[in-house]
Amino acid sequence: RTGECSLYCAVIVKRVDEKTRAKTALNDLLRSE
C-alpha cells in the first residue's frame, strides 16, 4: 500500500516537473526574441 502511494507521488511529481520545464522553456523562447 505504501509502495503504491510512493509510485503515484513519483508519477505526479514527474508530470508537474515536465509541465514546469515546458513553461520555463517557453518563457526563455519568448524572452530571447
C-alpha positions in Angstrom: 0.0 0.0 0.0 2.7 2.5 0.9 4.6 1.5 -2.2 1.6 2.3 -4.3 1.3 5.7 -2.8 5.0 6.4 -3.4 4.6 5.3 -7.1 1.6 7.7 -7.6 3.5 10.6 -6.0 6.5 9.9 -8.2 4.4 9.9 -11.3 2.6 13.2 -10.3 5.9 14.9 -9.5 7.3 13.8 -12.8 4.3 15.2 -14.7 4.4 18.5 -12.8 8.2 18.7 -13.4 7.7 18.2 -17.2 5.0 20.9 -17.3 7.2 23.4 -15.3 10.1 22.7 -17.7 7.9 23.3 -20.7 6.7 26.6 -19.3 10.3 27.6 -18.4 11.4 26.8 -22.0 8.5 28.7 -23.4 9.4 31.8 -21.3 13.0 31.6 -22.4 12.0 31.4 -26.0 9.7 34.5 -25.6 12.4 36.4 -23.8 15.2 35.7 -26.3 13.2 37.2 -29.2 
